[in-house]
Amino acid sequence: MTQDDAELDSLVRKRIRALRMAQGWSLDDLAARARLSPSTLSRIENGRRRLALDQLVTLARALDTSLDRLVETAAEDVVSSPVHDAALQQLRWTVRADPDITVIRKRLVDPPDGPSRLRAHPGREWLVVLSGTVVLLLGNRRFRVETNQAAEFPTMLPHAIGAAGGPAEILGIFDRDARRGHQTREDISEVSRPAR
């Protein structure tokens, strides 16, 4: 067995145990779901029994996951760098596991535009205030969102956001439709440009 094979073997065993424990299941519980004896499952988790493909398939089903996810090793893309959008004064990251989700960090210095400037578009937004205080205009309502508080809303509600009483910094998560609703002509070309 090569070092890579040994590392994968160890990873899969740890993953089986971690998934079992995350469900709050004992060895007996998972063994019953997978139609294995508890001692066999114990030996699999502890590395005293060879991992067989048929057992991995059975365990993946019992753990409500796929074989691919049970044995995946794609950990090389753990860290990513943001795209800087100078025009909108924000940093933007794409979530690799779900490219339809975008995370944006933005500094706000101005209060939100008045009710006549509220925007509505398909999608959902979630934001957390990292520092300062934010005013969220949502339909006919006005919300103050303080540091470490979060807000989530459907973007079909007319909305605007801005700083209250000084600069504020937010981290926002947008689904694909919400992200498109906030794109300007300047950043559409940047978003559609392939990543380097």
TORKOL-4160 file (C-alpha; in steps of 0.2 Angstrom, whole numbers, padded with zeros to 4 digits, m for minus):
196
<pt num="1" X="0000" Y="0000" Z="0000"/>
<pt num="2" X="0007" Y="0017" Z="m0005"/>
<pt num="3" X="0007" Y="0032" Z="0007"/>
<pt num="4" X="m0007" Y="0040" Z="m0003"/>
<pt num="5" X="m0017" Y="0024" Z="m0002"/>
<pt num="6" X="m0014" Y="0023" Z="0017"/>
<pt num="7" X="m0019" Y="0041" Z="0019"/>
<pt num="8" X="m0035" Y="0038" Z="0009"/>
<pt num="9" X="m0039" Y="0022" Z="0019"/>
<pt num="10" X="m0036" Y="0032" Z="0036"/>
<pt num="11" X="m0047" Y="0046" Z="0030"/>
<pt num="12" X="m0062" Y="0035" Z="0025"/>
<pt num="13" X="m0061" Y="0026" Z="0041"/>
<pt num="14" X="m0061" Y="0042" Z="0051"/>
<pt num="15" X="m0075" Y="0049" Z="0040"/>
<pt num="16" X="m0086" Y="0033" Z="0043"/>
<pt num="17" X="m0084" Y="0036" Z="0062"/>
<pt num="18" X="m0087" Y="0054" Z="0061"/>
<pt num="19" X="m0103" Y="0053" Z="0051"/>
<pt num="20" X="m0109" Y="0039" Z="0063"/>
<pt num="21" X="m0106" Y="0050" Z="0078"/>
<pt num="22" X="m0113" Y="0066" Z="0070"/>
<pt num="23" X="m0129" Y="0056" Z="0068"/>
<pt num="24" X="m0128" Y="0051" Z="0086"/>
<pt num="25" X="m0128" Y="0033" Z="0082"/>
<pt num="26" X="m0119" Y="0019" Z="0092"/>
<pt num="27" X="m0109" Y="0005" Z="0083"/>
<pt num="28" X="m0124" Y="m0006" Z="0085"/>
<pt num="29" X="m0136" Y="0007" Z="0077"/>
<pt num="30" X="m0125" Y="0009" Z="0061"/>
<pt num="31" X="m0121" Y="m0009" Z="0060"/>
<pt num="32" X="m0140" Y="m0013" Z="0060"/>
<pt num="33" X="m0143" Y="0000" Z="0046"/>
<pt num="34" X="m0128" Y="m0007" Z="0036"/>
<pt num="35" X="m0132" Y="m0025" Z="0040"/>
<pt num="36" X="m0115" Y="m0028" Z="0047"/>
<pt num="37" X="m0110" Y="m0035" Z="0064"/>
<pt num="38" X="m0105" Y="m0022" Z="0077"/>
<pt num="39" X="m0088" Y="m0030" Z="0078"/>
<pt num="40" X="m0085" Y="m0030" Z="0060"/>
<pt num="41" X="m0090" Y="m0011" Z="0060"/>
<pt num="42" X="m0078" Y="m0008" Z="0074"/>
<pt num="43" X="m0064" Y="m0017" Z="0065"/>
<pt num="44" X="m0067" Y="m0006" Z="0050"/>
<pt num="45" X="m0067" Y="0010" Z="0059"/>
<pt num="46" X="m0051" Y="0005" Z="0069"/>
<pt num="47" X="m0041" Y="m0001" Z="0054"/>
<pt num="48" X="m0041" Y="m0019" Z="0059"/>
<pt num="49" X="m0051" Y="m0025" Z="0044"/>
<pt num="50" X="m0048" Y="m0022" Z="0026"/>
<pt num="51" X="m0060" Y="m0010" Z="0017"/>
<pt num="52" X="m0070" Y="m0019" Z="0004"/>
<pt num="53" X="m0079" Y="m0010" Z="m0010"/>
<pt num="54" X="m0096" Y="m0019" Z="m0006"/>
<pt num="55" X="m0095" Y="m0014" Z="0012"/>
<pt num="56" X="m0091" Y="0004" Z="0008"/>
<pt num="57" X="m0106" Y="0005" Z="m0004"/>
<pt num="58" X="m0117" Y="m0002" Z="0010"/>
<pt num="59" X="m0110" Y="0010" Z="0023"/>
<pt num="60" X="m0112" Y="0025" Z="0012"/>
<pt num="61" X="m0130" Y="0021" Z="0010"/>
<pt num="62" X="m0133" Y="0018" Z="0028"/>
<pt num="63" X="m0124" Y="0035" Z="0032"/>
<pt num="64" X="m0136" Y="0043" Z="0019"/>
<pt num="65" X="m0121" Y="0049" Z="0008"/>
<pt num="66" X="m0113" Y="0043" Z="m0009"/>
<pt num="67" X="m0098" Y="0032" Z="m0011"/>
<pt num="68" X="m0090" Y="0047" Z="m0020"/>
<pt num="69" X="m0092" Y="0058" Z="m0005"/>
<pt num="70" X="m0086" Y="0044" Z="0007"/>
<pt num="71" X="m0070" Y="0042" Z="m0002"/>
<pt num="72" X="m0067" Y="0060" Z="m0009"/>
<pt num="73" X="m0050" Y="0068" Z="m0006"/>
<pt num="74" X="m0051" Y="0085" Z="m0014"/>
<pt num="75" X="m0044" Y="0095" Z="m0001"/>
<pt num="76" X="m0031" Y="0104" Z="m0011"/>
<pt num="77" X="m0044" Y="0118" Z="m0015"/>
<pt num="78" X="m0047" Y="0123" Z="0003"/>
<pt num="79" X="m0041" Y="0141" Z="0003"/>
<pt num="80" X="m0047" Y="0153" Z="m0010"/>
<pt num="81" X="m0043" Y="0171" Z="m0014"/>
<pt num="82" X="m0056" Y="0184" Z="m0017"/>
<pt num="83" X="m0060" Y="0194" Z="m0033"/>
<pt num="84" X="m0058" Y="0213" Z="m0029"/>
<pt num="85" X="m0071" Y="0224" Z="m0036"/>
<pt num="86" X="m0064" Y="0242" Z="m0035"/>
<pt num="87" X="m0080" Y="0250" Z="m0043"/>
<pt num="88" X="m0091" Y="0242" Z="m0029"/>
<pt num="89" X="m0078" Y="0243" Z="m0015"/>
<pt num="90" X="m0081" Y="0224" Z="m0011"/>
<pt num="91" X="m0072" Y="0208" Z="m0011"/>
<pt num="92" X="m0081" Y="0193" Z="m0018"/>
<pt num="93" X="m0078" Y="0174" Z="m0016"/>
<pt num="94" X="m0087" Y="0160" Z="m0025"/>
<pt num="95" X="m0092" Y="0144" Z="m0015"/>
<pt num="96" X="m0084" Y="0130" Z="m0024"/>
<pt num="97" X="m0096" Y="0117" Z="m0018"/>
<pt num="98" X="m0111" Y="0128" Z="m0025"/>
<pt num="99" X="m0105" Y="0140" Z="m0038"/>
<pt num="100" X="m0122" Y="0148" Z="m0038"/>
<pt num="101" X="m0118" Y="0155" Z="m0020"/>
<pt num="102" X="m0107" Y="0171" Z="m0019"/>
<pt num="103" X="m0100" Y="0178" Z="m0003"/>
<pt num="104" X="m0096" Y="0197" Z="m0003"/>
<pt num="105" X="m0087" Y="0208" Z="0010"/>
<pt num="106" X="m0092" Y="0226" Z="0008"/>
<pt num="107" X="m0088" Y="0242" Z="0017"/>
<pt num="108" X="m0103" Y="0254" Z="0018"/>
<pt num="109" X="m0101" Y="0272" Z="0022"/>
<pt num="110" X="m0117" Y="0280" Z="0016"/>
<pt num="111" X="m0134" Y="0278" Z="0023"/>
<pt num="112" X="m0146" Y="0269" Z="0012"/>
<pt num="113" X="m0155" Y="0278" Z="m0002"/>
<pt num="114" X="m0172" Y="0283" Z="0001"/>
<pt num="115" X="m0188" Y="0273" Z="m0002"/>
<pt num="116" X="m0189" Y="0279" Z="m0020"/>
<pt num="117" X="m0172" Y="0270" Z="m0023"/>
<pt num="118" X="m0177" Y="0252" Z="m0016"/>
<pt num="119" X="m0173" Y="0238" Z="m0028"/>
<pt num="120" X="m0182" Y="0221" Z="m0030"/>
<pt num="121" X="m0176" Y="0206" Z="m0040"/>
<pt num="122" X="m0177" Y="0187" Z="m0038"/>
<pt num="123" X="m0167" Y="0178" Z="m0025"/>
<pt num="124" X="m0162" Y="0178" Z="m0007"/>
<pt num="125" X="m0149" Y="0187" Z="0003"/>
<pt num="126" X="m0141" Y="0184" Z="0020"/>
<pt num="127" X="m0129" Y="0196" Z="0028"/>
<pt num="128" X="m0120" Y="0198" Z="0044"/>
<pt num="129" X="m0113" Y="0215" Z="0051"/>
<pt num="130" X="m0095" Y="0213" Z="0054"/>
<pt num="131" X="m0093" Y="0230" Z="0062"/>
<pt num="132" X="m0103" Y="0246" Z="0064"/>
<pt num="133" X="m0122" Y="0247" Z="0062"/>
<pt num="134" X="m0132" Y="0245" Z="0046"/>
<pt num="135" X="m0149" Y="0251" Z="0041"/>
<pt num="136" X="m0159" Y="0239" Z="0030"/>
<pt num="137" X="m0174" Y="0246" Z="0022"/>
<pt num="138" X="m0186" Y="0231" Z="0017"/>
<pt num="139" X="m0202" Y="0236" Z="0009"/>
<pt num="140" X="m0210" Y="0249" Z="0021"/>
<pt num="141" X="m0200" Y="0243" Z="0036"/>
<pt num="142" X="m0183" Y="0249" Z="0043"/>
<pt num="143" X="m0172" Y="0238" Z="0052"/>
<pt num="144" X="m0156" Y="0242" Z="0062"/>
<pt num="145" X="m0143" Y="0228" Z="0061"/>
<pt num="146" X="m0129" Y="0229" Z="0074"/>
<pt num="147" X="m0112" Y="0221" Z="0074"/>
<pt num="148" X="m0113" Y="0202" Z="0074"/>
<pt num="149" X="m0132" Y="0202" Z="0070"/>
<pt num="150" X="m0138" Y="0194" Z="0054"/>
<pt num="151" X="m0152" Y="0198" Z="0042"/>
<pt num="152" X="m0160" Y="0186" Z="0029"/>
<pt num="153" X="m0173" Y="0191" Z="0017"/>
<pt num="154" X="m0181" Y="0187" Z="m0001"/>
<pt num="155" X="m0175" Y="0200" Z="m0013"/>
<pt num="156" X="m0192" Y="0201" Z="m0021"/>
<pt num="157" X="m0196" Y="0213" Z="m0006"/>
<pt num="158" X="m0190" Y="0230" Z="m0012"/>
<pt num="159" X="m0174" Y="0234" Z="m0002"/>
<pt num="160" X="m0159" Y="0245" Z="0001"/>
<pt num="161" X="m0144" Y="0244" Z="0014"/>
<pt num="162" X="m0132" Y="0257" Z="0020"/>
<pt num="163" X="m0122" Y="0262" Z="0035"/>
<pt num="164" X="m0129" Y="0271" Z="0051"/>
<pt num="165" X="m0119" Y="0284" Z="0060"/>
<pt num="166" X="m0102" Y="0279" Z="0052"/>
<pt num="167" X="m0094" Y="0266" Z="0042"/>
<pt num="168" X="m0100" Y="0248" Z="0043"/>
<pt num="169" X="m0093" Y="0232" Z="0036"/>
<pt num="170" X="m0104" Y="0217" Z="0030"/>
<pt num="171" X="m0102" Y="0200" Z="0024"/>
<pt num="172" X="m0116" Y="0195" Z="0012"/>
<pt num="173" X="m0121" Y="0178" Z="0005"/>
<pt num="174" X="m0131" Y="0179" Z="m0011"/>
<pt num="175" X="m0139" Y="0165" Z="m0022"/>
<pt num="176" X="m0137" Y="0166" Z="m0041"/>
<pt num="177" X="m0153" Y="0177" Z="m0044"/>
<pt num="178" X="m0149" Y="0189" Z="m0030"/>
<pt num="179" X="m0131" Y="0191" Z="m0036"/>
<pt num="180" X="m0137" Y="0195" Z="m0054"/>
<pt num="181" X="m0149" Y="0208" Z="m0046"/>
<pt num="182" X="m0135" Y="0217" Z="m0039"/>
<pt num="183" X="m0123" Y="0217" Z="m0054"/>
<pt num="184" X="m0119" Y="0233" Z="m0063"/>
<pt num="185" X="m0112" Y="0234" Z="m0080"/>
<pt num="186" X="m0095" Y="0237" Z="m0073"/>
<pt num="187" X="m0094" Y="0220" Z="m0063"/>
<pt num="188" X="m0104" Y="0209" Z="m0076"/>
<pt num="189" X="m0088" Y="0208" Z="m0086"/>
<pt num="190" X="m0078" Y="0204" Z="m0071"/>
<pt num="191" X="m0090" Y="0190" Z="m0065"/>
<pt num="192" X="m0090" Y="0182" Z="m0082"/>
<pt num="193" X="m0072" Y="0183" Z="m0084"/>
<pt num="194" X="m0064" Y="0165" Z="m0081"/>
<pt num="195" X="m0055" Y="0163" Z="m0065"/>
<pt num="196" X="m0036" Y="0162" Z="m0066"/>
